[in-house]
């Protein structure tokens, strides 16, 4: 891979602190109700992630957590925004349904967003990734197979006015797109091929020949559940092999520890929704 200078771009994010975070139910293979959660440590680690983003020059909005919604910390799932338009979430599992309303209130209270409520089941940035400059213009990569319904992909395309490329997830451990694929800059991705169907792997290989290709070890350490500003890549501290690959590709890995939030099946990206006014 050709070494090029990677340039950062200031981002705006939305996060929600894990003040009520527990694992009381299991809706993905990572959740184990018998494993205790240290909520105090979860809050401390979350705060470390927030401070890391601020230190890198980004703006972070905070969505107040609500009792009875322990997974609200995974703010990426609450909506998906592109150029001031917000495509709202509709969660698959009953335990998370009320989170969508909390996110909708945030956008409506801001007063600057065009919020569109969904008809189809989708889990926001959990299953949507946006690359503003890929393929000659903005393109959305969209996952389906476990949470988001494929019908939501065409709905998102109509709402957001960007082409949507559907990718089928086939490994339940990688139940959302954001644990199998991430954007590194406005046109480059990193992904784990084994999370996708053979046809979707072929599509990704054709569209992104310069992608950073992760292996199973990277994916299982939640390394792909990352956020990048185009230069700095904030990722789980356990993903050391992926950090080395990213460094070789010219990016600057910024490791953070999120051991407690991994118990709910999420890491860095799950905790962060990007706001694109």
C-alpha positions in Angstrom: 0.0 0.0 0.0 1.4 3.4 -1.0 2.3 5.6 1.9 0.4 8.9 1.7 0.0 11.8 4.2 -3.2 11.4 6.1 -5.0 14.7 6.9 -7.4 15.0 9.8 -10.8 16.8 9.5 -12.7 18.1 12.5 -15.7 16.1 13.4 -18.8 16.5 15.5 -20.0 13.6 17.6 -22.9 12.6 19.9 -22.3 10.3 22.9 -24.3 9.2 25.9 -22.7 8.2 29.2 -23.1 4.7 30.6 -24.5 5.8 33.9 -27.2 3.0 33.8 -25.1 0.5 31.9 -25.7 -3.2 32.9 -26.0 -6.4 31.0 -29.4 -7.7 32.0 -30.4 -9.3 28.7 -28.6 -10.9 25.8 -29.5 -9.7 22.3 -26.1 -10.4 20.7 -23.4 -13.2 21.1 -21.2 -10.9 23.3 -23.7 -10.3 26.0 -23.5 -12.6 29.0 -25.9 -11.8 31.9 -23.8 -13.9 34.3 -20.8 -11.6 33.8 -20.8 -8.7 36.2 -20.4 -5.1 34.9 -18.5 -2.4 36.7 -20.6 0.6 35.9 -18.3 3.0 37.6 -15.4 1.7 35.5 -17.6 1.9 32.4 -18.3 5.6 33.0 -14.6 6.2 33.6 -13.6 4.5 30.4 -16.3 6.3 28.5 -15.1 9.6 29.8 -11.6 8.7 28.7 -13.0 8.1 25.2 -14.8 11.4 25.2 -11.7 13.3 26.4 -9.6 11.6 23.7 -12.0 12.9 21.0 -11.9 16.4 22.5 -8.1 16.4 22.7 -8.0 15.5 19.0 -9.9 18.7 18.2 -13.4 17.3 17.8 -16.7 18.6 19.3 -18.7 16.1 21.4 -22.4 16.6 22.3 -23.7 14.6 25.2 -27.2 12.9 25.2 -28.5 12.5 28.7 -28.9 8.8 29.6 -32.3 7.5 30.7 -33.1 4.9 33.3 -34.2 1.6 31.9 -32.2 2.0 28.8 -28.8 0.4 29.6 -27.7 0.2 25.9 -28.2 3.9 25.3 -24.5 4.3 25.7 -24.2 2.8 22.2 -25.2 6.1 20.7 -24.3 5.2 17.1 -27.4 3.1 16.8 -29.9 6.0 17.4 -29.9 7.6 14.0 -27.8 8.3 10.8 -27.2 11.8 9.5 -25.9 13.2 6.2 -25.8 16.9 5.3 -28.3 18.0 7.8 -30.8 15.2 7.2 -31.4 12.6 9.9 -32.7 9.2 9.1 -34.1 8.0 12.4 -33.7 4.5 13.9 -36.2 1.8 14.5 -34.7 -0.9 16.7 -35.2 -4.6 16.2 -35.4 -5.6 19.9 -38.0 -4.3 22.3 -35.4 -3.6 25.0 -34.0 -0.8 22.8 -37.0 0.7 21.1 -37.4 3.7 23.4 -33.8 4.9 22.6 -35.0 6.0 19.1 -37.3 8.6 20.7 -34.5 10.0 22.9 -32.3 10.6 19.8 -35.2 12.1 17.9 -35.8 14.6 20.7 -32.1 15.6 20.5 -32.2 16.4 16.8 -35.6 18.2 17.0 -34.5 20.3 20.0 -31.4 21.4 18.1 -33.8 23.0 15.5 -31.3 22.8 12.6 -31.9 19.2 11.5 -34.4 17.7 9.0 -35.5 14.6 11.0 -37.2 11.8 9.0 -38.8 9.0 11.0 -38.3 5.5 9.5 -40.8 3.0 8.5 -38.3 0.1 8.2 -36.3 -1.5 11.0 -32.8 0.0 11.1 -30.2 0.7 13.8 -28.6 3.9 12.6 -24.9 4.1 12.2 -24.6 0.6 13.6 -25.5 -0.5 10.0 -24.7 2.6 7.9 -21.3 4.1 7.0 -20.9 7.3 5.0 -18.0 8.1 2.7 -18.4 11.6 1.3 -15.8 11.3 -1.5 -15.9 7.7 -2.4 -16.8 6.6 -5.9 -16.8 10.1 -7.2 -19.3 11.4 -4.6 -21.0 10.5 -1.4 -21.9 6.9 -0.9 -23.5 4.9 1.9 -22.4 1.4 2.8 -25.2 -0.4 4.5 -25.3 -3.7 6.4 -28.2 -6.2 6.8 -28.6 -9.8 8.0 -29.1 -9.5 11.8 -30.6 -6.1 12.8 -31.3 -3.7 10.0 -33.7 -4.9 7.3 -32.6 -4.7 3.7 -35.7 -2.6 2.9 -34.3 0.1 5.1 -31.4 0.6 2.6 -33.7 1.8 -0.1 -35.6 3.9 2.4 -32.3 5.5 3.5 -31.4 6.2 -0.1 -34.7 8.0 -0.6 -34.4 10.0 2.6 -30.7 10.9 2.3 -30.3 11.2 -1.5 -27.1 9.2 -1.6 -26.5 5.8 -3.3 -26.7 3.0 -0.9 -24.6 -0.2 -1.3 -26.2 -3.2 0.5 -23.8 -5.6 2.2 -25.0 -8.9 3.7 -23.6 -9.8 7.1 -23.3 -13.6 7.7 -21.5 -14.1 11.0 -23.7 -13.4 14.1 -20.6 -12.2 16.1 -20.5 -9.3 13.7 -24.2 -8.4 13.9 -23.8 -4.8 12.9 -21.8 -3.3 10.1 -19.8 -1.2 12.5 -18.1 -4.2 14.1 -17.0 -5.5 10.7 -16.2 -2.3 8.6 -15.3 1.3 9.2 -14.4 4.4 7.2 -10.8 5.6 7.7 -11.2 8.8 5.7 -13.7 10.2 3.1 -12.9 7.4 0.6 -11.1 4.6 2.4 -12.4 1.7 4.5 -11.0 -1.0 6.7 -13.0 -4.2 6.9 -13.0 -7.9 7.8 -14.1 -10.0 4.8 -15.2 -13.0 6.8 -18.1 -11.0 8.3 -19.7 -10.7 4.8 -21.3 -13.0 2.2 -19.1 -14.0 -0.7 -21.0 -11.7 -3.0 -20.6 -8.7 -0.6 -16.9 -9.5 -0.2 -16.6 -9.3 -4.0 -18.4 -6.0 -4.1 -16.1 -4.5 -1.4 -13.0 -5.8 -3.1 -14.1 -4.3 -6.4 -15.1 -0.9 -5.0 -12.3 -0.5 -2.5 -9.1 -2.1 -3.8 -7.0 0.1 -1.5 -8.9 -0.9 1.7 -7.1 -2.0 4.8 -8.1 -5.6 5.1 -8.4 -6.9 8.7 -8.3 -10.5 9.9 -10.5 -12.4 12.3 -8.2 -11.5 15.3 -8.6 -7.8 14.5 -12.4 -8.2 14.3 -12.8 -10.3 17.5 -10.9 -7.6 19.5 -13.5 -5.1 18.3 -10.7 -3.3 16.4 -13.0 -2.4 13.5 -15.4 -0.7 15.8 -13.4 2.5 15.5 -13.7 6.2 14.6 -11.3 8.1 12.4 -10.9 11.7 11.5 -8.9 10.9 8.4 -5.6 10.7 10.3 -6.1 9.7 13.9 -7.8 6.3 14.4 -9.4 5.8 17.8 -9.7 2.1 18.4 -9.9 -0.5 21.1 -6.5 -0.9 22.9 -6.7 -4.7 22.5 -6.6 -4.4 18.7 -2.8 -4.2 18.5 -2.4 -6.1 15.3 -4.8 -3.8 13.5 -3.2 -0.8 15.0 0.1 -1.9 13.4 -1.6 -2.3 10.0 -3.2 1.2 10.2 0.2 2.7 11.2 1.8 1.0 8.1 -1.0 2.6 6.0 -0.1 6.1 7.2 -2.7 6.5 9.9 -2.1 7.3 13.6 -3.7 4.7 15.9 -5.0 6.1 19.2 -5.8 3.2 21.5 -8.4 3.5 24.3 -9.5 0.9 26.9 -13.2 0.0 26.9 -13.3 -3.4 28.6 -16.6 -2.9 30.3 -18.5 -1.7 27.3 -17.3 -4.7 25.3 -19.4 -6.8 27.6 -22.5 -5.3 25.9 -21.1 -6.1 22.4 -19.7 -2.7 21.5 -16.6 -0.6 21.6 -15.4 2.8 20.3 -17.7 3.4 17.3 -20.8 1.9 19.1 -20.5 4.8 21.6 -20.2 7.5 19.0 -22.7 8.9 16.5 -21.2 11.3 13.9 -23.2 14.4 13.3 -23.1 15.7 9.8 -24.8 19.0 9.6 
